[in-house]
Amino acid sequence: MDTINFVYFGIALVVGIAAGYFIRQNLVSKRAASLEEKINRQIEEAKSKSKEVVLEAQQKSAQILEEIKQEEKERKSQLDRVEERLLKKEESLEKESLEIKEKEKNVQTDVQKLIEAKGHIEQLKAGISKELEKIAKLSQEEAKELLMKDAEQKYQQDLAEYVKKMMGERRDEIEKKASEILTTVIQRYSRSSAAELTTTAVQLPDEEFKGKVIGKEGRNIRTFEKVTGVELVIDETPDSIVISSFDPVRREIARSALEKLIKDGRIQPAKIEEKVEEATQEISKKIMEAGEEAAYEVGVYDLPKEIIQLLGRLNFRTSYGQNVLRHSVEVASFAGMIAEELKLNVDIARKGALLHDIGKSIDHEVAGSHVEIGRKILKKYGISDQIIQAMEAHHEEYPFAIPEAYVVAAADAISAARPGARRDTLENYIKRLGDLENIATGFEGVKNAYAISAGRELRIFVTPEKIDDFGSLELAREIAKKIESELKYPGEIKVVVMRETRAVEYAK
C-alpha cells in the first residue's frame, strides 16, 4: 500500500512539475509576445514621428528656399533699377561732354577772332601814330616828354604849395589821432604801479624761535644763507626775521623754506637743505603758473611750454623797480588796443609785446643784450618771424621791419613812462649787486656767489677740490682787486671766500 502511494505521489509530482513547466512556458511566451508587440508599437510610433519631422523639415526648407528666391528677386530688381539710373547718368554725362566740347570749339573760335581783331587794332594804332609823328614832326617819346615838361613848369609852384598844405594838414591830423589813441588806451588799461622791494619779513611764533634759526654756534643760519644765497636779518624786528636779497627768486625760495621749517619745528642743516629743495620745486611750479596766467590774461593761448616757463621767470625780475612780467602784460594790453585802433594785426602786436623782454629771463646766464637773447629764444622754439620782427625793435637795436614793431615800441614806452612805474635808483642798486656776483663767478673754482648786506658783503663758495685754503686767501684778494678796478660804490665791500669739505659714507 505504501509503495502504491509512493508511486502515486511520484506520478503526481512529475505531472505537477510538467504542468508547472508548461504553465511557465505559456506565461513566458505570452510575456514575450506582449513585449514584442510593445516594441513594434514604439517602432511604428518612431517611424511616424520621423516621417512628420522629415515632412516638417521639407516644408521649412521649401519656405526658406522661397524666401531666398524672393530676396534674390528683389535684389535683382534693385540692381536693375541702379543699372538703369547709371545708364541714364552715363547718357547725360556723354551729352554734357559733347556740349562742353562744342562750347570749347566756339570759345577757341572767339579767342582766335579776338586775337585777329587785336592785331588789326595794333596795326591801326601804329599807323595813326606814324601819321601823327609825320604831322607833328615829333616821335611819341619826344611828344610825351615835351608835354610833361610843359605841365611841370606850369604847375610846379602850385604842386609845391599843395603838397606842403597836405603835409601840414596830414601831420596835424596824425598827431591828433595819435593823441586820441594813446589817451583811449591808457584810460582803458588801469593797473596800480608798485615798485618791487628787496626784503621780505617772515613772522615767528615767538622771539625764542630766533635761537633755533641761528642754531648752535650759528650753524643753522650759515647753512640757510649758503644754500639760499640770501641774508637773514635777525635782531632788527621783534618776532620776525627779515630776508634780504636783490634776487626775488632767491628771496621767495628762502621765505617758503623758512616758513616750512617754522611749521616743522625741527631746524638743522639736513632739514634746511631738504626744505630749501622742496621750496625750489614749488617756486618752479609757481613760475609756470605765473607764465600761464600772464598769457591767458592777454589772450595768447598757443605759446610753447618752454616759452611759458621763461615768461613766468620774468615775475621774479625787475626793471628799474618795475616787475618785468607785469610790465610785459601791460605792454601786450597796450599794443593790442593800439593795433586795433590802427587796423593792424592785433595778434602779432600782442604776442610781440608780451615776449619783447623774454630775454631778461636768462640774460644773467647768457652773454648778450636781452633783445638779442630774446630773438634767439623765440627762433629756437619756432615763433614766427613776424612776431620776432615786432619785438626786436623796441630798443631800436634792429630796424622797424613791420608796422606792428612801432606799436610794440610805443606800448613799451607808455608802460615804462607811467608815473610811479619805475625807480631808477633801485635799478642801479640791483645792477651793482648783480655785477658783484658776476665778477666773483667769473673766477675759476667759484661754485656760487651771493651779494648780501645791501651789497656791502660778497659771500663766495668755492669747490674744495679746486681751491685749497691758501688759494682761498689769494682768490679773495684777486676778487677784491677786480671789484676796485671795475665797479663804483660808496664805502667798502667785504669779500668772504668760504671753503667747505664734506665726507659722506653710507652704513649698509
C-alpha positions as CSV (number, residue, x, y, z in Angstrom):
1,M,0.0,0.0,0.0
2,D,2.8,2.3,0.9
3,T,4.5,1.5,-2.3
4,I,1.5,2.3,-4.3
5,N,1.1,5.6,-2.5
6,F,4.7,6.4,-3.2
7,V,4.2,5.7,-6.9
8,Y,1.1,7.8,-7.0
9,F,3.0,10.6,-5.2
10,G,5.8,10.3,-7.7
11,I,3.5,10.4,-10.7
12,A,1.6,13.3,-9.2
13,L,4.9,15.1,-8.6
14,V,6.1,14.6,-12.2
15,V,2.7,15.6,-13.5
16,G,2.9,18.7,-11.3
17,I,6.3,19.6,-12.5
18,A,5.3,19.1,-16.1
19,A,2.2,21.2,-15.6
20,G,4.3,23.9,-13.9
21,Y,6.8,23.9,-16.7
22,F,4.1,24.1,-19.4
23,I,2.3,26.9,-17.5
24,R,5.6,28.8,-17.0
25,Q,6.4,28.4,-20.7
26,N,3.0,29.7,-21.6
27,L,3.4,32.7,-19.4
28,V,6.9,33.4,-20.8
29,S,5.6,33.1,-24.3
30,K,2.7,35.5,-23.6
31,R,5.0,38.0,-21.9
32,A,7.5,37.8,-24.9
33,A,4.6,38.3,-27.3
34,S,3.4,41.4,-25.3
35,L,7.0,42.9,-25.1
36,E,7.5,42.3,-28.9
37,E,4.1,43.9,-29.5
38,K,5.1,47.0,-27.4
39,I,8.5,47.3,-29.2
40,N,6.8,47.1,-32.6
41,R,4.3,49.7,-31.5
42,Q,7.2,52.0,-30.4
43,I,9.0,51.4,-33.6
44,E,5.8,52.3,-35.5
45,E,5.4,55.5,-33.5
46,A,9.1,56.4,-34.1
47,K,8.6,55.9,-37.8
48,S,5.5,58.0,-37.7
49,K,7.3,60.8,-35.8
50,S,10.3,60.6,-38.1
51,K,8.0,61.0,-41.1
52,E,6.4,64.0,-39.5
53,V,9.9,65.6,-38.7
54,V,11.0,64.9,-42.3
55,L,7.8,66.4,-43.6
56,E,8.2,69.5,-41.4
57,A,11.8,69.9,-42.4
58,Q,10.9,69.6,-46.1
59,Q,8.2,72.3,-45.5
60,K,10.6,74.7,-43.7
61,S,13.4,74.2,-46.3
62,A,10.8,74.8,-49.1
63,Q,9.8,78.0,-47.2
64,I,13.4,79.1,-46.8
65,L,14.1,78.5,-50.5
66,E,11.0,80.5,-51.4
67,E,12.2,83.4,-49.2
68,I,15.7,83.2,-50.7
69,K,14.2,83.3,-54.2
70,Q,12.0,86.3,-53.2
71,E,15.0,88.2,-51.7
72,E,17.1,87.3,-54.8
73,K,14.3,88.6,-57.0
74,E,14.1,91.9,-55.0
75,R,17.9,92.3,-55.1
76,K,17.9,91.7,-58.8
77,S,15.1,94.2,-59.2
78,Q,17.1,96.8,-57.2
79,L,20.3,96.1,-59.3
80,D,18.2,96.5,-62.4
81,R,17.0,99.9,-61.2
82,V,20.5,101.0,-60.2
83,E,21.8,99.9,-63.6
84,E,19.1,101.8,-65.3
85,R,19.9,105.0,-63.3
86,L,23.6,104.6,-64.1
87,L,22.9,104.2,-67.8
88,K,20.8,107.4,-67.7
89,K,23.6,109.3,-65.9
90,E,26.1,108.0,-68.4
91,E,24.0,109.1,-71.3
92,S,23.5,112.5,-69.6
93,L,27.3,112.9,-69.0
94,E,28.0,112.0,-72.6
95,K,25.5,114.6,-73.7
96,E,27.1,117.2,-71.4
97,S,30.6,116.2,-72.6
98,L,29.5,116.8,-76.2
99,E,28.0,120.1,-75.3
100,I,31.2,121.2,-73.5
101,K,33.4,120.2,-76.4
102,E,31.1,122.2,-78.7
103,K,31.4,125.2,-76.4
104,E,35.2,124.8,-76.3
105,K,35.3,124.9,-80.1
106,N,33.2,128.0,-80.0
107,V,35.4,129.7,-77.4
108,Q,38.5,128.8,-79.3
109,T,37.0,130.3,-82.4
110,D,36.0,133.5,-80.5
111,V,39.5,133.7,-79.0
112,Q,41.1,133.4,-82.4
113,K,38.8,136.2,-83.7
114,L,39.7,138.4,-80.7
115,I,43.4,137.8,-81.4
116,E,43.0,138.7,-85.0
117,A,40.9,141.9,-84.1
118,K,43.6,142.9,-81.5
119,G,46.3,142.5,-84.2
120,H,44.3,144.6,-86.6
121,I,43.8,147.3,-83.9
122,E,47.5,147.4,-83.1
123,Q,48.2,147.9,-86.8
124,L,45.7,150.8,-86.9
125,K,47.3,152.4,-83.8
126,A,50.8,152.0,-85.3
127,G,49.5,153.6,-88.5
128,I,47.8,156.5,-86.6
129,S,51.0,157.1,-84.5
130,K,53.1,157.3,-87.7
131,E,50.7,159.7,-89.2
132,L,50.7,161.9,-86.1
133,E,54.5,161.8,-85.9
134,K,54.7,162.9,-89.6
135,I,52.2,165.8,-89.0
136,A,53.9,167.0,-85.7
137,K,57.4,166.1,-86.8
138,L,57.9,164.6,-83.3
139,S,58.2,161.0,-82.1
140,Q,55.9,159.6,-79.5
141,E,58.5,159.7,-76.7
142,E,59.5,163.2,-77.7
143,A,55.9,164.4,-77.6
144,K,55.3,162.8,-74.2
145,E,58.5,164.4,-72.7
146,L,57.5,167.8,-74.1
147,L,54.1,167.6,-72.5
148,M,55.5,166.6,-69.1
149,K,58.0,169.4,-69.1
150,D,55.3,172.0,-70.0
151,A,53.0,170.7,-67.3
152,E,55.8,170.6,-64.7
153,Q,56.8,174.3,-65.5
154,K,53.2,175.4,-65.4
155,Y,52.1,173.7,-62.2
156,Q,55.3,173.3,-60.3
157,Q,54.6,176.1,-57.8
158,D,51.0,175.1,-57.4
159,L,52.0,171.5,-56.8
160,A,54.6,172.5,-54.2
161,E,52.1,174.6,-52.3
162,Y,49.5,171.9,-52.4
163,V,52.0,169.2,-51.2
164,K,53.1,171.5,-48.3
165,K,49.5,172.2,-47.3
166,M,48.6,168.5,-47.4
167,M,51.6,167.5,-45.3
168,G,50.8,170.1,-42.7
169,E,47.1,169.1,-42.5
170,R,48.1,165.4,-42.5
171,R,50.6,165.9,-39.7
172,D,48.1,167.7,-37.5
173,E,45.6,165.0,-38.2
174,I,48.1,162.2,-37.5
175,E,49.2,163.9,-34.2
176,K,45.6,164.4,-33.1
177,K,44.7,160.8,-34.0
178,A,47.8,159.5,-32.1
179,S,46.9,161.5,-29.0
180,E,43.3,160.2,-29.1
181,I,44.5,156.6,-29.4
182,L,47.1,156.9,-26.6
183,T,44.6,158.6,-24.3
184,T,42.0,155.9,-25.0
185,V,44.5,153.1,-24.5
186,I,45.7,154.5,-21.2
187,Q,42.2,155.1,-19.9
188,R,41.1,151.5,-20.9
189,Y,44.0,149.9,-19.1
190,S,44.1,150.6,-15.4
191,R,46.7,148.9,-13.1
192,S,48.4,150.0,-10.0
193,S,52.2,150.7,-10.2
194,A,54.2,149.4,-7.2
195,A,57.9,149.1,-7.3
196,E,59.4,145.9,-6.0
197,L,61.2,145.8,-2.7
198,T,64.4,143.8,-1.9
199,T,63.4,142.5,1.6
200,T,60.8,140.1,2.9
201,A,59.7,139.7,6.5
202,V,58.7,136.3,8.0
203,Q,56.7,136.1,11.2
204,L,58.0,133.8,14.0
205,P,55.8,132.1,16.7
206,D,57.8,133.8,19.4
207,E,61.1,135.6,20.0
208,E,62.8,132.4,21.3
209,F,62.5,130.8,17.8
210,K,65.3,133.0,16.6
211,G,67.7,130.9,18.6
212,K,66.6,127.8,16.7
213,V,67.1,129.6,13.4
214,I,70.6,130.7,14.4
215,G,71.5,127.2,15.8
216,K,74.5,126.0,17.8
217,E,77.4,128.3,17.0
218,G,75.4,129.7,14.1
219,R,75.5,126.6,12.0
220,N,71.8,126.7,11.0
221,I,71.8,130.3,9.8
222,R,75.1,129.7,8.0
223,T,73.7,126.7,6.2
224,F,70.5,128.5,5.4
225,E,72.3,131.6,3.9
226,K,74.7,129.3,2.0
227,V,72.0,127.2,0.3
228,T,69.6,130.0,-0.5
229,G,72.1,132.9,-1.2
230,V,70.1,135.4,1.0
231,E,70.9,137.2,4.2
232,L,68.8,136.8,7.3
233,V,68.5,139.9,9.5
234,I,67.6,138.5,12.9
235,D,67.7,141.3,15.5
236,E,66.0,144.3,13.8
237,T,62.3,143.5,14.3
238,P,60.7,141.6,17.2
239,D,59.0,138.2,16.4
240,S,60.2,138.2,12.8
241,I,63.1,137.6,10.5
242,V,63.9,139.8,7.5
243,I,65.1,138.1,4.4
244,S,67.4,140.4,2.4
245,S,68.3,139.7,-1.3
246,F,68.2,141.7,-4.5
247,D,67.1,138.5,-6.4
248,P,63.4,137.9,-5.9
249,V,63.6,134.2,-6.8
250,R,66.1,133.6,-4.0
251,R,64.0,135.7,-1.6
252,E,60.9,133.7,-2.4
253,I,62.6,130.3,-2.1
254,A,64.1,131.4,1.2
255,R,60.7,132.7,2.5
256,S,58.9,129.5,1.6
257,A,61.7,127.3,3.1
258,L,61.8,129.3,6.3
259,E,58.0,129.0,6.7
260,K,58.3,125.3,6.2
261,L,61.0,125.0,8.8
262,I,59.0,127.1,11.3
263,K,55.9,124.8,10.7
264,D,58.0,121.7,11.1
265,G,59.8,123.0,14.2
266,R,62.9,121.0,13.6
267,I,65.8,123.2,12.3
268,Q,69.1,121.6,11.5
269,P,71.4,121.6,8.4
270,A,70.0,118.5,6.8
271,K,66.4,119.6,7.3
272,I,67.3,123.1,6.0
273,E,68.6,121.6,2.7
274,E,65.5,119.4,2.4
275,K,63.1,122.3,2.9
276,V,65.0,124.5,0.5
277,E,64.8,121.8,-2.2
278,E,61.1,121.5,-1.6
279,A,60.7,125.3,-1.8
280,T,62.7,125.4,-5.0
281,Q,60.4,122.8,-6.7
282,E,57.3,124.8,-5.6
283,I,58.7,128.0,-6.9
284,S,59.4,126.3,-10.3
285,K,55.7,125.3,-10.4
286,K,54.6,128.9,-9.4
287,I,56.8,130.2,-12.2
288,M,54.9,128.0,-14.8
289,E,51.6,129.1,-13.3
290,A,52.6,132.8,-13.5
291,G,53.5,132.5,-17.1
292,E,50.2,130.7,-18.0
293,E,48.2,133.4,-16.1
294,A,50.0,136.2,-17.9
295,A,49.4,134.6,-21.4
296,Y,45.8,133.9,-20.6
297,E,45.3,137.5,-19.3
298,V,46.2,139.0,-22.7
299,G,44.5,136.3,-24.8
300,V,47.6,134.4,-26.0
301,Y,47.0,130.6,-25.9
302,D,49.4,129.0,-28.4
303,L,52.8,129.5,-26.9
304,P,55.2,126.5,-26.3
305,K,55.6,125.4,-22.7
306,E,59.3,126.4,-22.7
307,I,58.3,130.0,-23.6
308,I,55.6,130.0,-20.9
309,Q,58.2,128.8,-18.3
310,L,60.6,131.6,-19.3
311,L,57.8,134.1,-19.3
312,G,56.9,133.1,-15.7
313,R,60.5,133.7,-14.6
314,L,60.0,137.4,-15.5
315,N,57.7,137.5,-12.5
316,F,60.9,137.5,-10.4
317,R,62.8,140.1,-12.4
318,T,62.5,143.8,-12.1
319,S,63.4,146.7,-14.4
320,Y,64.0,149.9,-12.6
321,G,61.9,148.5,-9.8
322,Q,59.1,147.6,-12.2
323,N,58.0,143.9,-12.3
324,V,59.0,142.7,-15.7
325,L,56.2,140.2,-16.1
326,R,53.5,142.8,-15.1
327,H,55.3,145.2,-17.5
328,S,55.1,142.7,-20.3
329,V,51.4,142.2,-19.7
330,E,50.8,145.9,-19.7
331,V,52.7,146.3,-22.9
332,A,50.8,143.5,-24.6
333,S,47.5,145.1,-23.5
334,F,48.5,148.5,-24.8
335,A,49.8,147.1,-28.0
336,G,46.6,145.1,-28.7
337,M,44.4,148.2,-28.2
338,I,46.7,150.4,-30.3
339,A,46.8,147.8,-33.1
340,E,43.1,147.5,-33.0
341,E,42.7,151.3,-33.4
342,L,45.1,151.4,-36.3
343,K,43.6,148.4,-38.0
344,L,46.8,146.4,-37.8
345,N,47.4,142.7,-36.9
346,V,46.3,142.6,-33.2
347,D,47.6,139.0,-32.7
348,I,51.2,139.8,-33.9
349,A,51.3,143.1,-31.9
350,R,50.0,141.5,-28.7
351,K,52.4,138.5,-28.9
352,G,55.4,140.6,-29.9
353,A,54.7,142.9,-26.9
354,L,54.2,140.1,-24.4
355,L,57.5,138.5,-25.5
356,H,59.5,141.7,-26.0
357,D,61.5,141.3,-22.7
358,I,61.7,137.4,-22.8
359,G,65.5,137.6,-23.0
360,K,65.6,139.1,-19.5
361,S,64.6,135.7,-18.1
362,I,68.1,134.4,-18.7
363,D,70.2,137.5,-19.5
364,H,72.2,136.9,-16.3
365,E,73.1,133.4,-17.5
366,V,73.9,134.1,-21.2
367,A,76.0,136.8,-22.8
368,G,74.4,139.5,-24.9
369,S,71.6,142.1,-24.7
370,H,68.2,140.9,-23.7
371,V,66.9,141.8,-27.2
372,E,69.4,139.5,-28.9
373,I,68.9,136.7,-26.4
374,G,65.1,137.1,-26.8
375,R,65.4,136.8,-30.6
376,K,67.5,133.6,-30.2
377,I,65.0,132.1,-27.8
378,L,62.0,132.8,-30.0
379,K,63.7,131.4,-33.1
380,K,64.7,128.2,-31.2
381,Y,61.1,127.5,-30.2
382,G,59.6,128.2,-33.7
383,I,58.0,131.5,-33.0
384,S,57.0,133.2,-36.3
385,D,59.3,135.8,-38.0
386,Q,56.6,138.5,-37.8
387,I,56.4,138.2,-34.0
388,I,60.2,138.4,-33.8
389,Q,60.2,141.5,-36.0
390,A,57.5,143.1,-33.9
391,M,59.6,142.6,-30.6
392,E,63.2,143.1,-31.8
393,A,63.0,146.9,-32.5
394,H,61.6,148.2,-29.2
395,H,65.1,149.5,-28.2
396,E,66.0,150.3,-31.9
397,E,68.7,147.7,-32.0
398,Y,67.0,146.4,-35.1
399,P,65.0,148.3,-37.8
400,F,61.3,148.6,-37.7
401,A,60.5,145.9,-40.2
402,I,56.7,145.9,-39.9
403,P,54.1,148.4,-38.6
404,E,53.5,146.3,-35.5
405,A,57.1,146.9,-34.4
406,Y,56.2,150.6,-34.0
407,V,53.2,149.6,-31.9
408,V,55.3,147.4,-29.6
409,A,57.9,150.2,-29.1
410,A,55.1,152.8,-28.3
411,A,53.4,150.4,-25.9
412,D,56.7,149.7,-24.1
413,A,57.3,153.4,-23.7
414,I,53.8,154.0,-22.4
415,S,54.1,151.3,-19.7
416,A,57.6,152.4,-18.6
417,A,56.8,156.1,-18.6
418,R,53.7,155.9,-16.4
419,P,54.1,157.8,-13.1
420,G,55.4,155.6,-10.3
421,A,56.1,152.6,-12.7
422,R,59.9,152.7,-12.3
423,R,62.6,153.8,-9.9
424,D,66.0,154.5,-11.3
425,T,68.0,154.3,-8.1
426,L,66.6,150.9,-7.2
427,E,67.6,149.5,-10.6
428,N,71.1,150.9,-10.3
429,Y,71.4,149.3,-6.9
430,I,70.2,145.9,-8.1
431,K,72.5,146.1,-11.2
432,R,75.5,146.8,-8.9
433,L,74.7,143.7,-6.8
434,G,74.4,141.6,-10.0
435,D,77.7,142.9,-11.2
436,L,79.3,142.0,-7.9
437,E,78.2,138.4,-8.2
438,N,79.1,138.2,-11.9
439,I,82.7,139.3,-11.1
440,A,83.1,136.6,-8.5
441,T,81.6,133.8,-10.6
442,G,84.0,134.7,-13.4
443,F,86.9,133.2,-11.4
444,E,87.8,129.5,-11.8
445,G,86.8,127.3,-8.9
446,V,83.9,129.5,-7.7
447,K,80.7,127.5,-7.2
448,N,78.3,130.2,-6.0
449,A,78.5,133.9,-5.1
450,Y,75.9,135.9,-3.2
451,A,75.9,139.7,-2.6
452,I,74.3,140.3,0.8
453,S,74.0,143.1,3.4
454,A,72.8,145.6,0.7
455,G,76.0,144.9,-1.4
456,R,78.4,145.6,1.5
457,E,79.4,141.9,1.6
458,L,80.2,139.4,-1.1
459,R,80.0,135.8,0.1
460,I,81.7,133.3,-2.2
461,F,81.5,129.5,-2.0
462,V,84.3,127.6,-3.8
463,T,84.8,124.0,-4.9
464,P,87.2,122.4,-2.3
465,E,88.8,120.1,-4.9
466,K,89.9,123.1,-7.0
467,I,90.7,125.7,-4.3
468,D,92.7,124.9,-1.2
469,D,93.0,127.1,1.9
470,F,95.9,129.2,0.6
471,G,94.1,129.5,-2.7
472,S,91.0,130.9,-0.9
473,L,93.1,133.7,0.5
474,E,94.6,134.5,-2.9
475,L,91.1,134.3,-4.6
476,A,89.6,136.8,-2.1
477,R,92.4,139.2,-2.8
478,E,92.1,138.9,-6.6
479,I,88.3,139.4,-6.5
480,A,88.6,142.4,-4.2
481,K,91.1,144.0,-6.7
482,K,88.9,143.3,-9.6
483,I,85.9,144.9,-7.8
484,E,88.0,148.0,-7.0
485,S,89.0,148.3,-10.7
486,E,85.7,147.7,-12.4
487,L,82.9,149.0,-10.0
488,K,82.0,152.3,-8.5
489,Y,80.5,152.1,-5.0
490,P,80.4,154.0,-1.7
491,G,82.2,152.7,1.3
492,E,83.8,149.3,1.2
493,I,82.8,145.8,0.2
494,K,83.7,142.8,2.3
495,V,84.8,139.7,0.3
496,V,84.4,136.4,2.1
497,V,85.6,133.2,0.5
498,M,84.1,130.0,2.1
499,R,85.6,126.5,1.5
500,E,83.7,123.5,2.9
501,T,84.7,119.9,2.7
502,R,82.2,117.1,3.3
503,A,82.9,113.5,3.9
504,V,79.9,111.2,3.2
505,E,79.6,107.5,3.7
506,Y,76.6,105.1,4.0
507,A,76.1,102.3,6.6
508,K,74.6,99.3,4.9
